[in-house]
Amino acid sequence: MQNNLFQQAKDAVTKFTNNLAGGASEQDKQAANNAIQAAMNDATPEEKQQLQQLKQQLEQDQLS
């Protein structure tokens, strides 16, 4: 069974980073961060590692 929250977190971070140049907002970043936190609860150890990487990526990407 695939972790749907995990996929949603990945999608939210991807959406945020893809929109940095034009339409990303602080709300988009917060939504991605919330999705990561929600996915952590049901994540496998491998997914948790990937979620930590996504969180780091999110923190490194700054709004212009």
Backbone bond lengths (Angstrom), bond angles and torsions (degrees), N, CA, C in turn:
res aa  C-N    CA-C-N  psi(-1)  N-CA   C-N-CA  omega(-1)  CA-C   N-CA-C  phi
1 M - - - 1.450 - - 1.527 109.16 -
2 Q 1.300 115.46 127.98 1.451 120.36 -179.05 1.522 109.83 -83.06
3 N 1.306 116.03 141.82 1.453 122.08 179.07 1.527 108.94 -79.87
4 N 1.340 116.24 105.55 1.451 121.20 -177.65 1.523 111.60 -64.41
5 L 1.319 117.95 -37.26 1.463 120.80 178.21 1.524 111.20 -64.05
6 F 1.332 115.57 -36.28 1.458 120.00 176.83 1.528 110.24 -61.45
7 Q 1.323 116.70 -45.74 1.460 120.67 179.55 1.526 111.09 -65.06
8 Q 1.317 116.97 -39.43 1.465 120.49 178.32 1.527 110.67 -63.11
9 A 1.320 117.25 -39.46 1.462 120.83 178.11 1.523 110.56 -63.45
10 K 1.334 116.41 -45.64 1.464 120.01 177.85 1.529 110.73 -59.40
11 D 1.321 116.07 -44.30 1.467 120.62 -179.37 1.529 111.36 -63.97
12 A 1.329 117.41 -40.37 1.464 121.41 -178.95 1.524 111.09 -65.45
13 V 1.330 117.51 -41.52 1.461 120.55 178.44 1.525 109.85 -67.20
14 T 1.315 116.96 -42.23 1.461 120.76 178.44 1.520 110.68 -61.04
15 K 1.324 117.01 -44.62 1.465 121.16 178.75 1.523 110.56 -60.06
16 F 1.326 116.45 -45.50 1.460 119.95 -179.85 1.521 111.42 -61.48
17 T 1.330 117.37 -49.76 1.460 120.20 -176.68 1.527 111.69 -67.21
18 N 1.320 117.30 -33.99 1.460 119.71 178.33 1.516 112.15 -70.13
19 N 1.323 117.54 -24.89 1.458 121.20 -176.93 1.523 113.44 -100.52
20 L 1.321 118.07 7.31 1.464 120.62 -177.91 1.526 112.36 -57.32
21 A 1.307 117.12 -38.67 1.456 120.35 -175.99 1.527 112.63 -70.52
22 G 1.335 116.41 -25.49 1.449 116.89 -174.28 1.507 115.70 -128.14
23 G 1.331 116.95 -64.35 1.442 117.87 -167.41 1.507 117.32 -115.32
24 A 1.315 119.03 10.61 1.466 119.88 -178.61 1.521 110.45 -72.96
25 S 1.306 115.56 142.02 1.455 120.58 179.10 1.520 109.89 -124.61
26 E 1.319 115.77 170.28 1.459 120.34 175.30 1.525 109.96 -62.67
27 Q 1.334 116.89 -31.12 1.465 120.78 177.35 1.527 110.76 -65.44
28 D 1.330 117.10 -39.08 1.468 120.89 177.05 1.523 110.31 -62.47
29 K 1.331 116.25 -41.80 1.462 120.66 179.22 1.525 109.86 -64.99
30 Q 1.323 116.94 -42.79 1.464 120.03 180.00 1.526 110.65 -65.85
31 A 1.327 117.26 -38.37 1.467 120.83 178.14 1.528 110.29 -62.50
32 A 1.317 116.76 -41.74 1.463 120.73 178.25 1.525 110.30 -64.43
33 N 1.321 116.53 -42.59 1.461 120.59 179.33 1.528 110.73 -64.21
34 N 1.314 117.15 -41.05 1.471 121.22 177.92 1.526 110.90 -63.66
35 A 1.325 116.70 -39.92 1.460 120.86 178.90 1.522 110.84 -63.77
36 I 1.330 116.52 -39.16 1.465 120.91 178.10 1.527 109.39 -63.23
37 Q 1.318 116.63 -45.91 1.464 120.28 -178.62 1.532 110.98 -63.11
38 A 1.311 117.22 -41.98 1.465 120.87 179.81 1.525 110.90 -64.59
39 A 1.323 116.27 -39.75 1.465 120.47 -178.33 1.526 111.67 -69.05
40 M 1.316 117.87 -28.07 1.466 121.71 -178.54 1.528 112.06 -58.76
41 N 1.320 116.94 -33.74 1.464 120.87 -175.22 1.523 113.17 -61.71
42 D 1.322 117.25 -36.57 1.463 121.53 -175.88 1.523 113.31 -111.96
43 A 1.318 116.77 12.43 1.457 120.26 -173.57 1.527 112.26 -81.68
44 T 1.315 114.57 147.65 1.462 120.94 171.03 1.534 107.61 -74.16
45 P 1.317 118.39 166.63 1.477 119.25 177.16 1.536 112.85 -56.00
46 E 1.320 116.80 -38.84 1.467 120.43 179.30 1.530 110.57 -66.35
47 E 1.333 115.92 -41.73 1.466 119.86 178.87 1.528 110.38 -66.21
48 K 1.329 116.70 -38.92 1.472 119.74 178.63 1.518 111.07 -60.88
49 Q 1.326 116.65 -38.88 1.459 119.99 177.51 1.533 110.42 -63.72
50 Q 1.325 116.45 -43.87 1.459 120.21 178.59 1.525 110.99 -65.83
51 L 1.324 116.98 -38.40 1.463 120.43 178.55 1.529 110.73 -64.75
52 Q 1.321 117.58 -37.48 1.462 120.51 176.17 1.530 110.28 -62.44
53 Q 1.337 116.07 -39.82 1.463 120.10 178.13 1.529 110.53 -65.51
54 L 1.334 116.13 -40.55 1.459 119.52 177.55 1.531 111.05 -62.88
55 K 1.333 115.62 -40.48 1.459 119.97 179.12 1.526 110.55 -63.46
56 Q 1.334 117.18 -42.20 1.459 120.63 177.07 1.527 110.74 -62.61
57 Q 1.328 116.40 -41.77 1.460 120.53 178.43 1.522 109.89 -61.93
58 L 1.299 116.74 -41.58 1.455 121.29 179.90 1.522 110.82 -63.65
59 E 1.314 117.70 -40.32 1.460 121.70 -179.63 1.533 111.21 -70.40
60 Q 1.327 117.58 -30.99 1.458 121.15 179.96 1.529 111.82 -75.48
61 D 1.326 115.85 -31.89 1.466 120.13 -179.34 1.521 108.31 -80.00
62 Q 1.310 115.44 123.47 1.458 120.67 -177.63 1.528 110.13 -112.71
63 L 1.310 114.31 147.91 1.458 119.23 173.93 1.528 108.90 -73.65
64 S 1.313 116.60 141.66 1.465 120.28 -179.73 1.501 110.86 -78.35
